[in-house]
Amino acid sequence: MRPSLRTPTLTYAEVKAIASGNPLVIEKAQVDADLMRLTRLRSAHAEEQYRIRADARHCREEGETWTTRLANLREDLAVREDTSGENFRIELDGRVLDQRGIAGELIVRRANKLKNGHSQDVPLGRFAGFDLFLRPALNNSVEIIVRGKNHYSARVTDTALGTIRSLEATVQGFEERAARLETDIADTRKRAQELSEKIGAPFEHEQRYQELGRRQAEIEDKLDLTKNQAPSQVEASPADDAQEKESQGQRSTRLLRHSRSTVIRV
């Protein structure tokens, strides 16, 4: 029989039983309270198990995503061209430029025209072996998208040289990105393993919970508290009987007086 999870309130029959000193009812009140407490703990344990499963699944999915991104990044590293120092070259609108200041100024001007009314990537040129695009961003700003196997972003700043420095730092930072991804993947796999070990952990008070449920059912069967919850007319007190008899007598007297007054008027 499944344990009753209702709030342990006393019925009329239980109050009478307690008043008469029935030990079963006193025990039932304690069993109900303990079972309610363990029910709350059991529900919290089930919710925790659900959260652990969700977190473990998220870690696995995140690890797979980062593993794919790392593989793509390594391919981008293999095709990246050297544009450091005097090797700087950038293609904008079909023109190849080797002056950072001029290139940055052209990018800033193009970006200013995109701050209103554009929602899609706009082709810009090529740099270090990758296609470049301008993309409107939040707060009325624009970013440069470096598109390889992965997509990388650089900021369009208020100055020409600042914009070029952001672009170069993005492309030259591939090795650092790869190192961070390797660390993140290792941490995520470790976290997923730790969570997997916790999946399926039993409720530590399950045995006691089942024992209380069985005892609750036994007591309820013995007391038969599920029947006759409300007081019956037979259980009325002697004082209630006396009041009822008095009321009936008063009604009879009133009827008799009414009958006499009717005879006199006739």
C-alpha positions in Angstrom: 0.0 0.0 0.0 1.4 3.4 -1.0 2.1 5.7 2.0 -0.4 8.5 2.6 1.2 11.9 1.8 -1.6 14.1 3.2 -0.9 16.7 5.8 -1.2 14.9 9.2 -4.2 16.6 10.7 -6.4 15.0 13.3 -9.9 13.8 12.5 -12.8 13.7 14.9 -12.3 10.0 15.5 -8.6 10.6 16.2 -9.3 13.3 18.7 -11.7 10.9 20.5 -9.1 8.2 20.4 -6.4 10.4 21.8 -8.7 11.6 24.5 -9.3 8.0 25.5 -5.5 7.4 25.5 -5.4 5.1 22.4 -1.6 4.5 21.9 -2.1 3.6 18.2 -3.4 7.1 17.4 -0.5 8.7 19.2 1.9 6.5 17.2 0.1 7.4 14.0 0.6 11.1 14.6 4.3 10.5 15.0 4.5 8.2 11.9 2.6 10.8 9.8 5.0 13.5 10.8 8.1 11.4 10.2 6.8 10.2 6.8 6.0 13.7 5.7 9.5 14.8 6.5 11.1 11.9 4.6 8.8 12.5 1.7 10.1 16.0 1.3 13.7 14.8 1.5 12.9 12.1 -1.0 11.4 14.6 -3.4 14.5 16.8 -3.0 16.7 13.8 -3.8 14.8 13.0 -7.0 15.1 16.7 -8.1 18.8 16.5 -7.4 19.2 13.4 -9.5 17.3 15.1 -12.4 19.7 18.1 -12.1 22.8 15.9 -12.1 21.6 14.0 -15.2 20.9 17.3 -17.0 24.3 18.8 -16.0 26.2 15.6 -17.1 24.4 15.7 -20.5 25.3 19.4 -20.9 28.9 18.7 -20.1 29.1 15.9 -22.7 27.5 18.1 -25.3 29.7 21.0 -24.5 32.8 18.8 -24.6 31.8 17.6 -28.1 31.3 21.1 -29.3 34.6 22.3 -28.0 36.4 19.2 -29.5 35.0 20.0 -32.9 36.0 23.7 -32.5 39.5 22.7 -31.5 39.9 20.5 -34.6 38.7 23.3 -36.8 41.1 25.8 -35.1 44.0 23.5 -35.8 43.0 23.4 -39.5 42.9 27.2 -39.5 46.3 27.3 -37.9 47.7 25.2 -40.7 46.5 27.6 -43.4 47.1 31.0 -41.6 49.5 33.3 -43.4 52.1 35.4 -41.6 51.1 39.1 -41.6 53.3 40.3 -38.7 55.6 43.3 -39.0 56.5 44.1 -42.6 54.6 41.1 -43.9 51.3 43.0 -43.3 49.0 42.6 -46.3 45.2 43.0 -46.4 42.7 42.9 -49.3 39.9 45.4 -49.1 37.4 46.0 -52.0 39.7 44.2 -54.4 42.8 46.3 -53.4 45.8 44.9 -51.6 47.1 47.3 -48.9 50.3 47.2 -46.9 49.7 50.3 -44.8 47.9 49.6 -41.5 46.7 53.1 -41.0 45.1 53.4 -44.5 43.5 49.9 -44.2 42.2 50.7 -40.7 40.6 54.0 -41.9 38.9 52.2 -44.8 37.4 49.6 -42.4 36.2 52.2 -40.0 34.4 54.2 -42.7 32.8 51.1 -44.1 31.7 50.1 -40.6 30.1 53.5 -39.9 27.8 53.0 -42.9 26.6 49.7 -41.4 25.5 50.9 -38.0 22.0 51.6 -39.2 19.8 49.5 -41.4 21.9 46.3 -41.9 21.4 43.0 -40.2 23.5 40.6 -42.3 27.3 40.1 -42.7 28.8 42.3 -45.4 31.8 41.0 -47.4 34.9 43.1 -46.6 38.0 41.4 -48.1 40.7 38.9 -47.1 43.4 38.8 -44.4 46.0 36.2 -43.4 44.3 33.7 -45.7 40.8 34.2 -44.4 37.7 35.9 -45.7 36.6 39.1 -43.8 33.1 40.3 -43.1 31.6 43.2 -41.3 28.7 42.4 -38.9 26.5 44.9 -37.0 26.6 44.2 -33.2 25.1 45.4 -30.0 25.1 49.0 -28.8 25.3 50.4 -32.4 28.7 48.8 -32.9 30.3 46.8 -35.7 32.6 43.8 -35.5 35.0 42.2 -38.1 34.3 38.5 -38.7 37.3 36.3 -39.6 35.8 33.3 -41.3 37.8 30.1 -41.5 36.7 26.6 -40.4 35.7 28.5 -37.3 34.4 32.1 -37.0 36.4 34.7 -35.0 35.6 38.3 -34.2 37.6 41.5 -33.9 36.4 44.9 -32.8 36.0 48.0 -35.0 37.3 50.7 -32.7 37.1 54.5 -33.0 40.6 54.6 -34.5 42.1 53.1 -37.6 45.2 51.6 -35.9 43.1 50.3 -33.0 40.9 48.4 -35.4 43.9 46.9 -37.2 45.5 45.9 -33.9 42.3 44.1 -32.9 42.2 42.2 -36.2 45.8 41.2 -36.0 45.5 40.1 -32.3 42.5 37.9 -33.2 44.4 36.1 -36.0 47.7 35.9 -34.1 45.9 34.5 -31.0 44.9 31.1 -32.5 47.6 29.3 -30.4 46.2 30.8 -27.2 42.7 29.9 -28.2 43.7 26.3 -28.8 45.4 26.0 -25.4 42.3 27.4 -23.6 40.1 24.9 -25.5 42.3 22.0 -24.6 42.0 23.0 -20.9 38.3 23.5 -21.1 37.8 20.1 -22.8 39.8 18.4 -20.1 37.9 20.2 -17.3 34.5 19.4 -18.9 35.3 15.7 -19.3 36.4 15.5 -15.7 33.2 17.2 -14.5 31.1 14.9 -16.7 32.8 11.8 -15.1 32.2 13.1 -11.6 28.5 13.7 -12.3 28.1 10.3 -14.0 29.3 8.6 -10.8 26.6 10.3 -8.9 23.8 9.3 -11.2 21.5 6.6 -9.7 22.6 7.2 -6.1 19.8 5.8 -3.9 17.9 7.9 -1.4 19.8 7.3 1.9 16.6 7.0 4.0 14.7 4.8 1.5 14.5 1.8 3.9 13.1 3.9 6.7 10.7 5.6 4.3 9.3 2.2 3.3 9.0 1.0 6.9 7.1 4.1 7.9 4.8 3.7 4.9 4.0 0.1 5.9 3.5 1.0 9.5 1.1 3.9 8.6 -1.0 1.5 6.5 -1.1 -1.1 9.4 -2.2 1.5 11.9 -4.9 2.9 9.6 -6.2 -0.6 9.0 -6.4 -1.2 12.7 -8.1 2.1 13.5 -10.2 2.1 10.4 -9.8 5.9 10.4 -10.8 6.1 6.7 -14.4 5.4 7.6 -16.9 7.5 9.6 -14.6 10.5 9.7 -17.6 12.8 10.8 -19.5 12.3 14.1 -22.8 10.4 13.7 -26.1 11.2 15.3 -25.6 8.2 17.6 -22.4 9.8 18.9 -24.3 12.9 20.0 -23.6 13.9 23.7 -26.3 13.7 26.5 -26.4 17.4 26.6 -27.2 17.6 22.9 -30.1 15.0 23.5 -31.5 17.1 26.3 -31.4 20.3 24.2 -33.2 18.4 21.3 -35.9 17.2 23.7 -36.4 20.6 25.2 -36.8 22.1 21.7 -39.4 19.5 20.8 -41.3 20.2 24.0 -41.3 23.9 23.3 -42.7 23.3 19.8 -45.5 21.1 21.2 -46.5 23.8 23.8 -46.7 26.4 21.0 -49.0 24.2 18.9 -51.3 23.5 21.9 -51.6 27.1 22.7 -52.4 27.9 19.1 -55.1 25.2 18.9 -56.8 26.6 22.1 -56.9 30.1 20.8 -58.6 28.9 17.7 -61.3 27.1 19.5 -62.1 30.2 21.7 -62.4 32.5 18.6 -64.9 30.1 17.0 
